[in-house]
Amino acid sequence: MKYPQRIRELREQANLSQMGLANATGISQSSIARWELGKAEPSASNIITLAEFFGESADYILGLKD
């Protein structure tokens, strides 16, 4: 399960707090927190939103590709 680390890493590289990422993407801060803790999985639409925001592939965010 790599997506929790990838989301946190991308967020921190962008110098964003969870709330900052939430405001920038329209995803709730609580969802981002649960993903980063591995307590929930992002939906396909949320993965696409994150991929577009960070300029990364969905495969990278999911840990399927380095």
All heavy atoms as a GROMACS GRO file, in nm:
protein
  511
    1MET      N    1   0.086  -0.118   0.000
    1MET     CA    2   0.000   0.000   0.000
    1MET      C    3   0.090   0.124   0.000
    1MET      O    4   0.143   0.162   0.102
    1MET     CB    5  -0.091  -0.004   0.122
    1MET     CG    6  -0.188   0.107   0.130
    1MET     SD    7  -0.320   0.088   0.253
    1MET     CE    8  -0.232   0.056   0.403
    2LYS      N    9   0.106   0.182  -0.117
    2LYS     CA   10   0.195   0.297  -0.128
    2LYS      C   11   0.123   0.431  -0.136
    2LYS      O   12   0.184   0.535  -0.115
    2LYS     CB   13   0.283   0.283  -0.253
    2LYS     CG   14   0.389   0.176  -0.239
    2LYS     CD   15   0.483   0.184  -0.355
    2LYS     CE   16   0.593   0.082  -0.339
    2LYS     NZ   17   0.690   0.090  -0.447
    3TYR      N   18  -0.006   0.429  -0.168
    3TYR     CA   19  -0.073   0.558  -0.190
    3TYR      C   20  -0.068   0.650  -0.068
    3TYR      O   21  -0.056   0.772  -0.086
    3TYR     CB   22  -0.216   0.540  -0.242
    3TYR     CG   23  -0.313   0.487  -0.141
    3TYR    CD1   24  -0.381   0.572  -0.056
    3TYR    CD2   25  -0.336   0.350  -0.128
    3TYR    CE1   26  -0.469   0.524   0.039
    3TYR    CE2   27  -0.423   0.301  -0.034
    3TYR     CZ   28  -0.489   0.388   0.050
    3TYR     OH   29  -0.575   0.340   0.144
    4PRO      N   30  -0.076   0.599   0.058
    4PRO     CA   31  -0.068   0.695   0.170
    4PRO      C   32   0.064   0.774   0.170
    4PRO      O   33   0.063   0.897   0.187
    4PRO     CB   34  -0.079   0.605   0.294
    4PRO     CG   35  -0.153   0.485   0.247
    4PRO     CD   36  -0.103   0.464   0.107
    5GLN      N   37   0.174   0.704   0.147
    5GLN     CA   38   0.304   0.772   0.145
    5GLN      C   39   0.316   0.865   0.025
    5GLN      O   40   0.371   0.975   0.036
    5GLN     CB   41   0.418   0.668   0.140
    5GLN     CG   42   0.424   0.580   0.262
    5GLN     CD   43   0.346   0.450   0.247
    5GLN    OE1   44   0.256   0.437   0.166
    5GLN    NE2   45   0.380   0.353   0.329
    6ARG      N   46   0.266   0.821  -0.091
    6ARG     CA   47   0.278   0.904  -0.212
    6ARG      C   48   0.198   1.032  -0.198
    6ARG      O   49   0.245   1.140  -0.235
    6ARG     CB   50   0.231   0.826  -0.335
    6ARG     CG   51   0.322   0.711  -0.373
    6ARG     CD   52   0.441   0.761  -0.454
    6ARG     NE   53   0.544   0.662  -0.468
    6ARG     CZ   54   0.554   0.573  -0.566
    6ARG    NH1   55   0.463   0.570  -0.661
    6ARG    NH2   56   0.656   0.490  -0.571
    7ILE      N   57   0.077   1.023  -0.147
    7ILE     CA   58  -0.005   1.144  -0.132
    7ILE      C   59   0.062   1.242  -0.036
    7ILE      O   60   0.073   1.361  -0.064
    7ILE     CB   61  -0.148   1.109  -0.087
    7ILE    CG1   62  -0.220   1.031  -0.198
    7ILE    CG2   63  -0.226   1.235  -0.049
    7ILE    CD1   64  -0.354   0.970  -0.156
    8ARG      N   65   0.109   1.190   0.077
    8ARG     CA   66   0.175   1.277   0.175
    8ARG      C   67   0.302   1.338   0.116
    8ARG      O   68   0.327   1.458   0.131
    8ARG     CB   69   0.208   1.198   0.301
    8ARG     CG   70   0.271   1.285   0.406
    8ARG     CD   71   0.302   1.207   0.532
    8ARG     NE   72   0.348   1.299   0.633
    8ARG     CZ   73   0.301   1.308   0.754
    8ARG    NH1   74   0.203   1.229   0.792
    8ARG    NH2   75   0.348   1.395   0.839
    9GLU      N   76   0.381   1.256   0.047
    9GLU     CA   77   0.505   1.304  -0.014
    9GLU      C   78   0.478   1.415  -0.115
    9GLU      O   79   0.544   1.520  -0.114
    9GLU     CB   80   0.575   1.186  -0.081
    9GLU     CG   81   0.697   1.219  -0.162
    9GLU     CD   82   0.746   1.095  -0.236
    9GLU    OE1   83   0.800   1.005  -0.168
    9GLU    OE2   84   0.729   1.088  -0.359
   10LEU      N   85   0.382   1.394  -0.202
   10LEU     CA   86   0.348   1.495  -0.303
   10LEU      C   87   0.296   1.623  -0.238
   10LEU      O   88   0.332   1.734  -0.278
   10LEU     CB   89   0.245   1.440  -0.401
   10LEU     CG   90   0.297   1.333  -0.497
   10LEU    CD1   91   0.181   1.263  -0.567
   10LEU    CD2   92   0.394   1.393  -0.598
   11ARG      N   93   0.215   1.607  -0.136
   11ARG     CA   94   0.160   1.724  -0.065
   11ARG      C   95   0.272   1.803   0.001
   11ARG      O   96   0.277   1.927  -0.009
   11ARG     CB   97   0.058   1.678   0.040
   11ARG     CG   98   0.000   1.791   0.122
   11ARG     CD   99  -0.100   1.743   0.224
   11ARG     NE  100  -0.048   1.649   0.321
   11ARG     CZ  101   0.029   1.681   0.426
   11ARG    NH1  102   0.066   1.807   0.446
   11ARG    NH2  103   0.068   1.589   0.512
   12GLU      N  104   0.363   1.733   0.068
   12GLU     CA  105   0.473   1.802   0.136
   12GLU      C  106   0.570   1.867   0.037
   12GLU      O  107   0.621   1.976   0.063
   12GLU     CB  108   0.546   1.706   0.229
   12GLU     CG  109   0.462   1.669   0.350
   12GLU     CD  110   0.526   1.567   0.442
   12GLU    OE1  111   0.626   1.502   0.403
   12GLU    OE2  112   0.475   1.551   0.556
   13GLN      N  113   0.595   1.801  -0.077
   13GLN     CA  114   0.681   1.860  -0.179
   13GLN      C  115   0.621   1.989  -0.234
   13GLN      O  116   0.694   2.079  -0.276
   13GLN     CB  117   0.706   1.761  -0.293
   13GLN     CG  118   0.800   1.650  -0.255
   13GLN     CD  119   0.814   1.545  -0.365
   13GLN    OE1  120   0.747   1.551  -0.468
   13GLN    NE2  121   0.901   1.449  -0.340
   14ALA      N  122   0.490   1.997  -0.234
   14ALA     CA  123   0.421   2.117  -0.281
   14ALA      C  124   0.406   2.221  -0.170
   14ALA      O  125   0.344   2.326  -0.190
   14ALA     CB  126   0.283   2.080  -0.337
   15ASN      N  127   0.464   2.191  -0.052
   15ASN     CA  128   0.455   2.281   0.064
   15ASN      C  129   0.311   2.314   0.101
   15ASN      O  130   0.278   2.429   0.128
   15ASN     CB  131   0.535   2.410   0.040
   15ASN     CG  132   0.684   2.385   0.038
   15ASN    OD1  133   0.735   2.307   0.117
   15ASN    ND2  134   0.752   2.448  -0.056
   16LEU      N  135   0.228   2.210   0.102
   16LEU     CA  136   0.088   2.228   0.136
   16LEU      C  137   0.054   2.152   0.263
   16LEU      O  138   0.102   2.040   0.284
   16LEU     CB  139  -0.003   2.175   0.024
   16LEU     CG  140  -0.005   2.253  -0.106
   16LEU    CD1  141  -0.080   2.175  -0.213
   16LEU    CD2  142  -0.070   2.388  -0.085
   17SER      N  143  -0.029   2.210   0.345
   17SER     CA  144  -0.088   2.139   0.457
   17SER      C  145  -0.202   2.054   0.400
   17SER      O  146  -0.241   2.069   0.284
   17SER     CB  147  -0.144   2.238   0.560
   17SER     OG  148  -0.250   2.312   0.501
   18GLN      N  149  -0.256   1.968   0.483
   18GLN     CA  150  -0.373   1.892   0.438
   18GLN      C  151  -0.487   1.988   0.402
   18GLN      O  152  -0.556   1.967   0.302
   18GLN     CB  153  -0.418   1.793   0.545
   18GLN     CG  154  -0.324   1.677   0.563
   18GLN     CD  155  -0.367   1.581   0.672
   18GLN    OE1  156  -0.458   1.610   0.750
   18GLN    NE2  157  -0.301   1.467   0.680
   19MET      N  158  -0.505   2.092   0.481
   19MET     CA  159  -0.610   2.189   0.453
   19MET      C  160  -0.582   2.265   0.323
   19MET      O  161  -0.673   2.292   0.245
   19MET     CB  162  -0.627   2.287   0.569
   19MET     CG  163  -0.746   2.381   0.551
   19MET     SD  164  -0.903   2.297   0.524
   19MET     CE  165  -0.941   2.245   0.688
   20GLY      N  166  -0.456   2.297   0.300
   20GLY     CA  167  -0.420   2.364   0.176
   20GLY      C  168  -0.450   2.279   0.054
   20GLY      O  169  -0.501   2.329  -0.047
   21LEU      N  170  -0.418   2.150   0.063
   21LEU     CA  171  -0.450   2.059  -0.048
   21LEU      C  172  -0.601   2.045  -0.064
   21LEU      O  173  -0.652   2.044  -0.176
   21LEU     CB  174  -0.386   1.922  -0.024
   21LEU     CG  175  -0.411   1.816  -0.131
   21LEU    CD1  176  -0.364   1.863  -0.268
   21LEU    CD2  177  -0.343   1.684  -0.092
   22ALA      N  178  -0.670   2.039   0.047
   22ALA     CA  179  -0.816   2.031   0.042
   22ALA      C  180  -0.876   2.152  -0.029
   22ALA      O  181  -0.961   2.139  -0.118
   22ALA     CB  182  -0.873   2.019   0.184
   23ASN      N  183  -0.829   2.270   0.007
   23ASN     CA  184  -0.879   2.393  -0.056
   23ASN      C  185  -0.846   2.398  -0.204
   23ASN      O  186  -0.926   2.446  -0.285
   23ASN     CB  187  -0.823   2.516   0.015
   23ASN     CG  188  -0.880   2.534   0.154
   23ASN    OD1  189  -0.988   2.487   0.185
   23ASN    ND2  190  -0.804   2.601   0.240
   24ALA      N  191  -0.728   2.348  -0.242
   24ALA     CA  192  -0.684   2.355  -0.381
   24ALA      C  193  -0.756   2.254  -0.470
   24ALA      O  194  -0.771   2.277  -0.590
   24ALA     CB  195  -0.534   2.332  -0.389
   25THR      N  196  -0.801   2.143  -0.412
   25THR     CA  197  -0.860   2.036  -0.493
   25THR      C  198  -1.010   2.017  -0.473
   25THR      O  199  -1.073   1.947  -0.552
   25THR     CB  200  -0.792   1.901  -0.461
   25THR    OG1  201  -0.811   1.871  -0.322
   25THR    CG2  202  -0.644   1.904  -0.495
   26GLY      N  203  -1.065   2.074  -0.368
   26GLY     CA  204  -1.206   2.052  -0.339
   26GLY      C  205  -1.235   1.920  -0.269
   26GLY      O  206  -1.349   1.880  -0.255
   27ILE      N  207  -1.128   1.854  -0.225
   27ILE     CA  208  -1.141   1.729  -0.150
   27ILE      C  209  -1.136   1.766  -0.002
   27ILE      O  210  -1.059   1.853   0.037
   27ILE     CB  211  -1.025   1.633  -0.186
   27ILE    CG1  212  -1.031   1.596  -0.334
   27ILE    CG2  213  -1.029   1.509  -0.098
   27ILE    CD1  214  -0.907   1.523  -0.384
   28SER      N  215  -1.213   1.699   0.081
   28SER     CA  216  -1.216   1.736   0.222
   28SER      C  217  -1.084   1.703   0.292
   28SER      O  218  -1.016   1.606   0.257
   28SER     CB  219  -1.331   1.667   0.296
   28SER     OG  220  -1.304   1.529   0.312
   29GLN      N  221  -1.048   1.784   0.390
   29GLN     CA  222  -0.926   1.763   0.468
   29GLN      C  223  -0.933   1.630   0.541
   29GLN      O  224  -0.833   1.558   0.552
   29GLN     CB  225  -0.904   1.879   0.565
   29GLN     CG  226  -0.776   1.870   0.646
   29GLN     CD  227  -0.792   1.790   0.775
   29GLN    OE1  228  -0.899   1.790   0.836
   29GLN    NE2  229  -0.687   1.722   0.816
   30SER      N  230  -1.050   1.594   0.589
   30SER     CA  231  -1.062   1.468   0.662
   30SER      C  232  -1.038   1.348   0.571
   30SER      O  233  -0.979   1.249   0.614
   30SER     CB  234  -1.199   1.457   0.731
   30SER     OG  235  -1.303   1.461   0.637
   31SER      N  236  -1.079   1.357   0.446
   31SER     CA  237  -1.051   1.248   0.350
   31SER      C  238  -0.901   1.236   0.328
   31SER      O  239  -0.846   1.125   0.329
   31SER     CB  240  -1.121   1.274   0.217
   31SER     OG  241  -1.260   1.261   0.230
   32ILE      N  242  -0.835   1.348   0.307
   32ILE     CA  243  -0.690   1.347   0.285
   32ILE      C  244  -0.620   1.287   0.406
   32ILE      O  245  -0.528   1.204   0.391
   32ILE     CB  246  -0.640   1.489   0.253
   32ILE    CG1  247  -0.698   1.536   0.118
   32ILE    CG2  248  -0.487   1.494   0.253
   32ILE    CD1  249  -0.684   1.682   0.090
   33ALA      N  250  -0.661   1.325   0.525
   33ALA     CA  251  -0.600   1.271   0.647
   33ALA      C  252  -0.618   1.120   0.655
   33ALA      O  253  -0.523   1.046   0.686
   33ALA     CB  254  -0.660   1.338   0.770
   34ARG      N  255  -0.738   1.071   0.625
   34ARG     CA  256  -0.764   0.927   0.630
   34ARG      C  257  -0.682   0.852   0.526
   34ARG      O  258  -0.632   0.743   0.553
   34ARG     CB  259  -0.913   0.898   0.613
   34ARG     CG  260  -0.996   0.936   0.736
   34ARG     CD  261  -1.137   0.880   0.733
   34ARG     NE  262  -1.208   0.902   0.608
   34ARG     CZ  263  -1.284   1.008   0.581
   34ARG    NH1  264  -1.301   1.102   0.670
   34ARG    NH2  265  -1.346   1.018   0.464
   35TRP      N  266  -0.665   0.910   0.407
   35TRP     CA  267  -0.583   0.845   0.305
   35TRP      C  268  -0.439   0.836   0.350
   35TRP      O  269  -0.374   0.733   0.334
   35TRP     CB  270  -0.587   0.922   0.174
   35TRP     CG  271  -0.722   0.938   0.113
   35TRP    CD1  272  -0.834   0.861   0.137
   35TRP    CD2  273  -0.763   1.036   0.020
   35TRP    NE1  274  -0.940   0.906   0.062
   35TRP    CE2  275  -0.899   1.015  -0.010
   35TRP    CE3  276  -0.698   1.143  -0.042
   35TRP    CZ2  277  -0.969   1.094  -0.100
   35TRP    CZ3  278  -0.768   1.221  -0.130
   35TRP    CH2  279  -0.902   1.197  -0.159
   36GLU      N  280  -0.386   0.946   0.403
   36GLU     CA  281  -0.246   0.948   0.444
   36GLU      C  282  -0.220   0.852   0.560
   36GLU      O  283  -0.108   0.803   0.575
   36GLU     CB  284  -0.202   1.090   0.482
   36GLU     CG  285  -0.191   1.181   0.360
   36GLU     CD  286  -0.135   1.318   0.393
   36GLU    OE1  287  -0.101   1.345   0.510
   36GLU    OE2  288  -0.126   1.401   0.300
   37LEU      N  289  -0.320   0.824   0.640
   37LEU     CA  290  -0.307   0.728   0.749
   37LEU      C  291  -0.337   0.585   0.704
   37LEU      O  292  -0.322   0.491   0.782
   37LEU     CB  293  -0.401   0.766   0.864
   37LEU     CG  294  -0.366   0.894   0.938
   37LEU    CD1  295  -0.478   0.932   1.034
   37LEU    CD2  296  -0.234   0.879   1.012
   38GLY      N  297  -0.381   0.569   0.580
   38GLY     CA  298  -0.415   0.437   0.528
   38GLY      C  299  -0.545   0.382   0.584
   38GLY      O  300  -0.571   0.263   0.577
   39LYS      N  301  -0.630   0.470   0.635
   39LYS     CA  302  -0.757   0.428   0.694
   39LYS      C  303  -0.871   0.428   0.594
   39LYS      O  304  -0.980   0.380   0.624
   39LYS     CB  305  -0.792   0.516   0.814
   39LYS     CG  306  -0.695   0.499   0.928
   39LYS     CD  307  -0.738   0.575   1.050
   39LYS     CE  308  -0.639   0.546   1.162
   39LYS     NZ  309  -0.696   0.568   1.292
   40ALA      N  310  -0.847   0.484   0.477
   40ALA     CA  311  -0.947   0.488   0.370
   40ALA      C  312  -0.873   0.493   0.238
   40ALA      O  313  -0.755   0.530   0.233
   40ALA     CB  314  -1.038   0.610   0.385
   41GLU      N  315  -0.942   0.455   0.132
   41GLU     CA  316  -0.884   0.459  -0.002
   41GLU      C  317  -0.953   0.567  -0.084
   41GLU      O  318  -1.076   0.578  -0.080
   41GLU     CB  319  -0.901   0.324  -0.071
   41GLU     CG  320  -0.824   0.213  -0.004
   41GLU     CD  321  -0.840   0.080  -0.075
   41GLU    OE1  322  -0.912   0.073  -0.178
   41GLU    OE2  323  -0.782  -0.018  -0.027
   42PRO      N  324  -0.875   0.644  -0.160
   42PRO     CA  325  -0.938   0.746  -0.245
   42PRO      C  326  -1.016   0.681  -0.359
   42PRO      O  327  -0.978   0.576  -0.409
   42PRO     CB  328  -0.819   0.827  -0.298
   42PRO     CG  329  -0.700   0.740  -0.280
   42PRO     CD  330  -0.730   0.646  -0.169
   43SER      N  331  -1.124   0.745  -0.398
   43SER     CA  332  -1.202   0.697  -0.512
   43SER      C  333  -1.124   0.725  -0.641
   43SER      O  334  -1.028   0.802  -0.642
   43SER     CB  335  -1.336   0.770  -0.518
   43SER     OG  336  -1.314   0.908  -0.549
   44ALA      N  337  -1.168   0.663  -0.748
   44ALA     CA  338  -1.104   0.684  -0.878
   44ALA      C  339  -1.107   0.832  -0.916
   44ALA      O  340  -1.007   0.887  -0.965
   44ALA     CB  341  -1.172   0.599  -0.984
   45SER      N  342  -1.219   0.898  -0.892
   45SER     CA  343  -1.228   1.040  -0.928
   45SER      C  344  -1.133   1.125  -0.844
   45SER      O  345  -1.074   1.221  -0.894
   45SER     CB  346  -1.372   1.092  -0.917
   45SER     OG  347  -1.417   1.084  -0.784
   46ASN      N  348  -1.114   1.089  -0.717
   46ASN     CA  349  -1.020   1.163  -0.634
   46ASN      C  350  -0.875   1.138  -0.676
   46ASN      O  351  -0.793   1.229  -0.671
   46ASN     CB  352  -1.039   1.129  -0.486
   46ASN     CG  353  -1.161   1.195  -0.428
   46ASN    OD1  354  -1.200   1.304  -0.468
   46ASN    ND2  355  -1.224   1.130  -0.333
   47ILE      N  356  -0.844   1.017  -0.718
   47ILE     CA  357  -0.710   0.988  -0.768
   47ILE      C  358  -0.681   1.070  -0.892
   47ILE      O  359  -0.573   1.128  -0.907
   47ILE     CB  360  -0.693   0.837  -0.795
   47ILE    CG1  361  -0.696   0.760  -0.663
   47ILE    CG2  362  -0.563   0.809  -0.870
   47ILE    CD1  363  -0.711   0.611  -0.679
   48ILE      N  364  -0.780   1.080  -0.980
   48ILE     CA  365  -0.764   1.162  -1.101
   48ILE      C  366  -0.744   1.308  -1.064
   48ILE      O  367  -0.656   1.376  -1.120
   48ILE     CB  368  -0.885   1.144  -1.195
   48ILE    CG1  369  -0.885   1.002  -1.252
   48ILE    CG2  370  -0.885   1.248  -1.306
   48ILE    CD1  371  -1.014   0.962  -1.320
   49THR      N  372  -0.820   1.358  -0.969
   49THR     CA  373  -0.805   1.496  -0.924
   49THR      C  374  -0.665   1.521  -0.871
   49THR      O  375  -0.600   1.621  -0.906
   49THR     CB  376  -0.909   1.530  -0.815
   49THR    OG1  377  -1.040   1.517  -0.871
   49THR    CG2  378  -0.890   1.670  -0.760
   50LEU      N  379  -0.615   1.429  -0.788
   50LEU     CA  380  -0.480   1.444  -0.733
   50LEU      C  381  -0.375   1.435  -0.843
   50LEU      O  382  -0.278   1.512  -0.844
   50LEU     CB  383  -0.454   1.337  -0.626
   50LEU     CG  384  -0.536   1.348  -0.498
   50LEU    CD1  385  -0.513   1.226  -0.410
   50LEU    CD2  386  -0.502   1.477  -0.422
   51ALA      N  387  -0.392   1.341  -0.934
   51ALA     CA  388  -0.296   1.324  -1.044
   51ALA      C  389  -0.287   1.451  -1.128
   51ALA      O  390  -0.177   1.498  -1.161
   51ALA     CB  391  -0.335   1.205  -1.131
   52GLU      N  392  -0.401   1.508  -1.161
   52GLU     CA  393  -0.403   1.632  -1.239
   52GLU      C  394  -0.342   1.748  -1.160
   52GLU      O  395  -0.265   1.828  -1.214
   52GLU     CB  396  -0.545   1.666  -1.283
   52GLU     CG  397  -0.598   1.570  -1.386
   52GLU     CD  398  -0.744   1.594  -1.422
   52GLU    OE1  399  -0.816   1.665  -1.347
   52GLU    OE2  400  -0.788   1.539  -1.525
   53PHE      N  401  -0.374   1.757  -1.034
   53PHE     CA  402  -0.322   1.866  -0.951
   53PHE      C  403  -0.171   1.859  -0.938
   53PHE      O  404  -0.102   1.961  -0.953
   53PHE     CB  405  -0.388   1.864  -0.813
   53PHE     CG  406  -0.337   1.972  -0.722
   53PHE    CD1  407  -0.381   2.102  -0.736
   53PHE    CD2  408  -0.241   1.945  -0.626
   53PHE    CE1  409  -0.332   2.204  -0.654
   53PHE    CE2  410  -0.192   2.045  -0.543
   53PHE     CZ  411  -0.238   2.176  -0.557
   54PHE      N  412  -0.118   1.740  -0.910
   54PHE     CA  413   0.026   1.725  -0.889
   54PHE      C  414   0.104   1.703  -1.018
   54PHE      O  415   0.227   1.702  -1.016
   54PHE     CB  416   0.054   1.610  -0.792
   54PHE     CG  417   0.014   1.638  -0.650
   54PHE    CD1  418  -0.081   1.560  -0.586
   54PHE    CD2  419   0.071   1.743  -0.579
   54PHE    CE1  420  -0.117   1.584  -0.454
   54PHE    CE2  421   0.035   1.769  -0.448
   54PHE     CZ  422  -0.058   1.690  -0.386
   55GLY      N  423   0.036   1.681  -1.129
   55GLY     CA  424   0.106   1.655  -1.255
   55GLY      C  425   0.175   1.520  -1.256
   55GLY      O  426   0.280   1.503  -1.317
   56GLU      N  427   0.114   1.425  -1.190
   56GLU     CA  428   0.166   1.288  -1.183
   56GLU      C  429   0.062   1.193  -1.239
   56GLU      O  430  -0.055   1.229  -1.254
   56GLU     CB  431   0.197   1.248  -1.038
   56GLU     CG  432   0.310   1.325  -0.974
   56GLU     CD  433   0.447   1.285  -1.027
   56GLU    OE1  434   0.457   1.185  -1.100
   56GLU    OE2  435   0.544   1.354  -0.994
   57SER      N  436   0.103   1.070  -1.268
   57SER     CA  437   0.007   0.972  -1.316
   57SER      C  438  -0.067   0.909  -1.199
   57SER      O  439  -0.017   0.905  -1.086
   57SER     CB  440   0.079   0.862  -1.396
   57SER     OG  441   0.157   0.782  -1.310
   58ALA      N  442  -0.185   0.857  -1.229
   58ALA     CA  443  -0.260   0.783  -1.127
   58ALA      C  444  -0.180   0.661  -1.083
   58ALA      O  445  -0.179   0.626  -0.965
   58ALA     CB  446  -0.395   0.742  -1.182
   59ASP      N  447  -0.110   0.597  -1.177
   59ASP     CA  448  -0.027   0.482  -1.143
   59ASP      C  449   0.079   0.518  -1.041
   59ASP      O  450   0.108   0.441  -0.949
   59ASP     CB  451   0.040   0.423  -1.267
   59ASP     CG  452  -0.055   0.341  -1.354
   59ASP    OD1  453  -0.168   0.313  -1.307
   59ASP    OD2  454  -0.016   0.306  -1.466
   60TYR      N  455   0.139   0.636  -1.055
   60TYR     CA  456   0.241   0.678  -0.959
   60TYR      C  457   0.179   0.698  -0.820
   60TYR      O  458   0.233   0.650  -0.720
   60TYR     CB  459   0.309   0.808  -1.004
   60TYR     CG  460   0.410   0.857  -0.904
   60TYR    CD1  461   0.537   0.800  -0.899
   60TYR    CD2  462   0.379   0.955  -0.813
   60TYR    CE1  463   0.630   0.840  -0.804
   60TYR    CE2  464   0.470   0.997  -0.717
   60TYR     CZ  465   0.596   0.938  -0.713
   60TYR     OH  466   0.687   0.980  -0.619
   61ILE      N  467   0.067   0.765  -0.815
   61ILE     CA  468   0.001   0.790  -0.686
   61ILE      C  469  -0.038   0.659  -0.619
   61ILE      O  470  -0.023   0.645  -0.497
   61ILE     CB  471  -0.120   0.883  -0.704
   61ILE    CG1  472  -0.071   1.023  -0.742
   61ILE    CG2  473  -0.206   0.888  -0.577
   61ILE    CD1  474  -0.179   1.120  -0.781
   62LEU      N  475  -0.080   0.563  -0.696
   62LEU     CA  476  -0.120   0.434  -0.641
   62LEU      C  477  -0.001   0.342  -0.608
   62LEU      O  478  -0.018   0.238  -0.548
   62LEU     CB  479  -0.215   0.362  -0.737
   62LEU     CG  480  -0.351   0.429  -0.754
   62LEU    CD1  481  -0.427   0.364  -0.868
   62LEU    CD2  482  -0.430   0.423  -0.624
   63GLY      N  483   0.118   0.383  -0.650
   63GLY     CA  484   0.236   0.302  -0.623
   63GLY      C  485   0.257   0.191  -0.723
   63GLY      O  486   0.335   0.098  -0.698
   64LEU      N  487   0.191   0.198  -0.838
   64LEU     CA  488   0.208   0.097  -0.941
   64LEU      C  489   0.326   0.126  -1.031
   64LEU      O  490   0.369   0.040  -1.107
   64LEU     CB  491   0.080   0.086  -1.026
   64LEU     CG  492  -0.047   0.052  -0.947
   64LEU    CD1  493  -0.168   0.061  -1.039
   64LEU    CD2  494  -0.035  -0.086  -0.885
   65LYS      N  495   0.377   0.247  -1.022
   65LYS     CA  496   0.485   0.292  -1.110
   65LYS      C  497   0.574   0.387  -1.030
   65LYS      O  498   0.523   0.467  -0.951
   65LYS     CB  499   0.425   0.362  -1.230
   65LYS     CG  500   0.521   0.424  -1.327
   65LYS     CD  501   0.443   0.488  -1.440
   65LYS     CE  502   0.523   0.599  -1.502
   65LYS     NZ  503   0.449   0.671  -1.603
   66ASP      N  504   0.704   0.377  -1.049
   66ASP     CA  505   0.797   0.470  -0.982
   66ASP      C  506   0.831   0.587  -1.069
   66ASP      O  507   0.816   0.589  -1.186
   66ASP     CB  508   0.924   0.396  -0.943
   66ASP     CG  509   0.899   0.303  -0.825
   66ASP    OD1  510   0.814   0.333  -0.742
   66ASP    OD2  511   0.966   0.199  -0.820
   0.00000   0.00000   0.00000
